[in-house]
Amino acid sequence: MRNATDAAQEMVENLTLVRNKVRQEQITKELLDITGGVEAMNT
């Protein structure tokens, strides 16, 4: 039973890392879009 618990915890940790990476990529894309829009307005 301990192995199953450890495996489940490891899976949760891995999925959390994947979720955070995807979220950070989305945030970065939005910031780049905003920055690009501001630069376009200033030229």
PDB file as gemmi writes it, atoms N, CA and C in Angstrom:
CRYST1    1.000    1.000    1.000  90.00  90.00  90.00 P 1                      
ATOM      1  N   MET A   1       0.821  -1.197   0.000  1.00  0.00           N  
ATOM      2  CA  MET A   1       0.000   0.000   0.000  1.00  0.00           C  
ATOM      3  C   MET A   1       0.867   1.265   0.000  1.00  0.00           C  
ATOM      4  N   ARG A   2       1.991   1.186   0.659  1.00  0.00           N  
ATOM      5  CA  ARG A   2       2.902   2.334   0.721  1.00  0.00           C  
ATOM      6  C   ARG A   2       3.416   2.692  -0.679  1.00  0.00           C  
ATOM      7  N   ASN A   3       3.717   1.677  -1.481  1.00  0.00           N  
ATOM      8  CA  ASN A   3       4.206   1.932  -2.843  1.00  0.00           C  
ATOM      9  C   ASN A   3       3.163   2.659  -3.678  1.00  0.00           C  
ATOM     10  N   ALA A   4       1.906   2.272  -3.524  1.00  0.00           N  
ATOM     11  CA  ALA A   4       0.834   2.925  -4.280  1.00  0.00           C  
ATOM     12  C   ALA A   4       0.699   4.383  -3.857  1.00  0.00           C  
ATOM     13  N   THR A   5       0.808   4.638  -2.574  1.00  0.00           N  
ATOM     14  CA  THR A   5       0.727   6.008  -2.068  1.00  0.00           C  
ATOM     15  C   THR A   5       1.886   6.843  -2.590  1.00  0.00           C  
ATOM     16  N   ASP A   6       3.077   6.276  -2.547  1.00  0.00           N  
ATOM     17  CA  ASP A   6       4.250   6.990  -3.054  1.00  0.00           C  
ATOM     18  C   ASP A   6       4.124   7.264  -4.551  1.00  0.00           C  
ATOM     19  N   ALA A   7       3.647   6.277  -5.295  1.00  0.00           N  
ATOM     20  CA  ALA A   7       3.482   6.444  -6.740  1.00  0.00           C  
ATOM     21  C   ALA A   7       2.439   7.516  -7.042  1.00  0.00           C  
ATOM     22  N   ALA A   8       1.358   7.520  -6.281  1.00  0.00           N  
ATOM     23  CA  ALA A   8       0.314   8.524  -6.483  1.00  0.00           C  
ATOM     24  C   ALA A   8       0.842   9.919  -6.167  1.00  0.00           C  
ATOM     25  N   GLN A   9       1.612  10.039  -5.102  1.00  0.00           N  
ATOM     26  CA  GLN A   9       2.185  11.336  -4.736  1.00  0.00           C  
ATOM     27  C   GLN A   9       3.146  11.830  -5.814  1.00  0.00           C  
ATOM     28  N   GLU A  10       3.949  10.930  -6.345  1.00  0.00           N  
ATOM     29  CA  GLU A  10       4.875  11.297  -7.415  1.00  0.00           C  
ATOM     30  C   GLU A  10       4.110  11.740  -8.662  1.00  0.00           C  
ATOM     31  N   MET A  11       3.014  11.062  -8.959  1.00  0.00           N  
ATOM     32  CA  MET A  11       2.202  11.426 -10.120  1.00  0.00           C  
ATOM     33  C   MET A  11       1.597  12.819  -9.925  1.00  0.00           C  
ATOM     34  N   VAL A  12       1.119  13.096  -8.729  1.00  0.00           N  
ATOM     35  CA  VAL A  12       0.558  14.417  -8.437  1.00  0.00           C  
ATOM     36  C   VAL A  12       1.627  15.494  -8.610  1.00  0.00           C  
ATOM     37  N   GLU A  13       2.813  15.233  -8.104  1.00  0.00           N  
ATOM     38  CA  GLU A  13       3.903  16.201  -8.236  1.00  0.00           C  
ATOM     39  C   GLU A  13       4.254  16.441  -9.701  1.00  0.00           C  
ATOM     40  N   ASN A  14       4.327  15.379 -10.489  1.00  0.00           N  
ATOM     41  CA  ASN A  14       4.646  15.518 -11.913  1.00  0.00           C  
ATOM     42  C   ASN A  14       3.559  16.283 -12.658  1.00  0.00           C  
ATOM     43  N   LEU A  15       2.302  15.977 -12.365  1.00  0.00           N  
ATOM     44  CA  LEU A  15       1.203  16.671 -13.033  1.00  0.00           C  
ATOM     45  C   LEU A  15       1.155  18.139 -12.629  1.00  0.00           C  
ATOM     46  N   THR A  16       1.491  18.422 -11.389  1.00  0.00           N  
ATOM     47  CA  THR A  16       1.541  19.808 -10.929  1.00  0.00           C  
ATOM     48  C   THR A  16       2.614  20.577 -11.686  1.00  0.00           C  
ATOM     49  N   LEU A  17       3.767  19.958 -11.887  1.00  0.00           N  
ATOM     50  CA  LEU A  17       4.832  20.606 -12.652  1.00  0.00           C  
ATOM     51  C   LEU A  17       4.398  20.872 -14.090  1.00  0.00           C  
ATOM     52  N   VAL A  18       3.729  19.905 -14.701  1.00  0.00           N  
ATOM     53  CA  VAL A  18       3.250  20.075 -16.078  1.00  0.00           C  
ATOM     54  C   VAL A  18       2.227  21.206 -16.142  1.00  0.00           C  
ATOM     55  N   ARG A  19       1.298  21.224 -15.197  1.00  0.00           N  
ATOM     56  CA  ARG A  19       0.278  22.279 -15.167  1.00  0.00           C  
ATOM     57  C   ARG A  19       0.928  23.649 -15.017  1.00  0.00           C  
ATOM     58  N   ASN A  20       1.891  23.753 -14.118  1.00  0.00           N  
ATOM     59  CA  ASN A  20       2.560  25.034 -13.904  1.00  0.00           C  
ATOM     60  C   ASN A  20       3.331  25.482 -15.140  1.00  0.00           C  
ATOM     61  N   LYS A  21       3.960  24.541 -15.827  1.00  0.00           N  
ATOM     62  CA  LYS A  21       4.710  24.882 -17.039  1.00  0.00           C  
ATOM     63  C   LYS A  21       3.771  25.394 -18.127  1.00  0.00           C  
ATOM     64  N   VAL A  22       2.647  24.721 -18.319  1.00  0.00           N  
ATOM     65  CA  VAL A  22       1.672  25.150 -19.327  1.00  0.00           C  
ATOM     66  C   VAL A  22       1.119  26.523 -18.967  1.00  0.00           C  
ATOM     67  N   ARG A  23       0.817  26.721 -17.694  1.00  0.00           N  
ATOM     68  CA  ARG A  23       0.294  28.015 -17.240  1.00  0.00           C  
ATOM     69  C   ARG A  23       1.319  29.120 -17.485  1.00  0.00           C  
ATOM     70  N   GLN A  24       2.583  28.851 -17.169  1.00  0.00           N  
ATOM     71  CA  GLN A  24       3.623  29.853 -17.375  1.00  0.00           C  
ATOM     72  C   GLN A  24       3.791  30.172 -18.854  1.00  0.00           C  
ATOM     73  N   GLU A  25       3.688  29.168 -19.711  1.00  0.00           N  
ATOM     74  CA  GLU A  25       3.778  29.403 -21.156  1.00  0.00           C  
ATOM     75  C   GLU A  25       2.636  30.295 -21.627  1.00  0.00           C  
ATOM     76  N   GLN A  26       1.431  30.082 -21.091  1.00  0.00           N  
ATOM     77  CA  GLN A  26       0.288  30.910 -21.467  1.00  0.00           C  
ATOM     78  C   GLN A  26       0.484  32.349 -21.004  1.00  0.00           C  
ATOM     79  N   ILE A  27       0.987  32.520 -19.793  1.00  0.00           N  
ATOM     80  CA  ILE A  27       1.234  33.860 -19.266  1.00  0.00           C  
ATOM     81  C   ILE A  27       2.284  34.572 -20.113  1.00  0.00           C  
ATOM     82  N   THR A  28       3.350  33.864 -20.445  1.00  0.00           N  
ATOM     83  CA  THR A  28       4.412  34.450 -21.263  1.00  0.00           C  
ATOM     84  C   THR A  28       3.869  34.877 -22.620  1.00  0.00           C  
ATOM     85  N   LYS A  29       3.036  34.037 -23.234  1.00  0.00           N  
ATOM     86  CA  LYS A  29       2.451  34.376 -24.536  1.00  0.00           C  
ATOM     87  C   LYS A  29       1.591  35.634 -24.434  1.00  0.00           C  
ATOM     88  N   GLU A  30       0.783  35.725 -23.383  1.00  0.00           N  
ATOM     89  CA  GLU A  30      -0.058  36.906 -23.208  1.00  0.00           C  
ATOM     90  C   GLU A  30       0.786  38.161 -23.021  1.00  0.00           C  
ATOM     91  N   LEU A  31       1.853  38.051 -22.231  1.00  0.00           N  
ATOM     92  CA  LEU A  31       2.728  39.208 -22.030  1.00  0.00           C  
ATOM     93  C   LEU A  31       3.399  39.637 -23.330  1.00  0.00           C  
ATOM     94  N   LEU A  32       3.813  38.667 -24.139  1.00  0.00           N  
ATOM     95  CA  LEU A  32       4.413  38.999 -25.434  1.00  0.00           C  
ATOM     96  C   LEU A  32       3.396  39.674 -26.351  1.00  0.00           C  
ATOM     97  N   ASP A  33       2.143  39.209 -26.319  1.00  0.00           N  
ATOM     98  CA  ASP A  33       1.093  39.835 -27.124  1.00  0.00           C  
ATOM     99  C   ASP A  33       0.863  41.278 -26.682  1.00  0.00           C  
ATOM    100  N   ILE A  34       0.817  41.492 -25.373  1.00  0.00           N  
ATOM    101  CA  ILE A  34       0.601  42.841 -24.838  1.00  0.00           C  
ATOM    102  C   ILE A  34       1.772  43.745 -25.209  1.00  0.00           C  
ATOM    103  N   THR A  35       2.983  43.244 -25.016  1.00  0.00           N  
ATOM    104  CA  THR A  35       4.180  44.024 -25.340  1.00  0.00           C  
ATOM    105  C   THR A  35       4.211  44.372 -26.822  1.00  0.00           C  
ATOM    106  N   GLY A  36       3.874  43.410 -27.663  1.00  0.00           N  
ATOM    107  CA  GLY A  36       3.840  43.663 -29.099  1.00  0.00           C  
ATOM    108  C   GLY A  36       2.813  44.716 -29.461  1.00  0.00           C  
ATOM    109  N   GLY A  37       1.667  44.673 -28.807  1.00  0.00           N  
ATOM    110  CA  GLY A  37       0.637  45.672 -29.062  1.00  0.00           C  
ATOM    111  C   GLY A  37       1.067  47.065 -28.652  1.00  0.00           C  
ATOM    112  N   VAL A  38       1.719  47.163 -27.511  1.00  0.00           N  
ATOM    113  CA  VAL A  38       2.204  48.463 -27.040  1.00  0.00           C  
ATOM    114  C   VAL A  38       3.269  49.002 -27.990  1.00  0.00           C  
ATOM    115  N   GLU A  39       4.172  48.144 -28.414  1.00  0.00           N  
ATOM    116  CA  GLU A  39       5.215  48.579 -29.351  1.00  0.00           C  
ATOM    117  C   GLU A  39       4.603  49.038 -30.669  1.00  0.00           C  
ATOM    118  N   ALA A  40       3.584  48.346 -31.135  1.00  0.00           N  
ATOM    119  CA  ALA A  40       2.933  48.730 -32.388  1.00  0.00           C  
ATOM    120  C   ALA A  40       2.249  50.092 -32.251  1.00  0.00           C  
ATOM    121  N   MET A  41       1.693  50.361 -31.083  1.00  0.00           N  
ATOM    122  CA  MET A  41       1.023  51.644 -30.859  1.00  0.00           C  
ATOM    123  C   MET A  41       2.025  52.798 -30.772  1.00  0.00           C  
ATOM    124  N   ASN A  42       3.238  52.503 -30.346  1.00  0.00           N  
ATOM    125  CA  ASN A  42       4.243  53.550 -30.152  1.00  0.00           C  
ATOM    126  C   ASN A  42       5.066  53.846 -31.402  1.00  0.00           C  
ATOM    127  N   THR A  43       4.816  53.120 -32.469  1.00  0.00           N  
ATOM    128  CA  THR A  43       5.612  53.376 -33.680  1.00  0.00           C  
ATOM    129  C   THR A  43       4.801  54.088 -34.724  1.00  0.00           C  
TER     130      THR A  43                                                      
END                                                                             
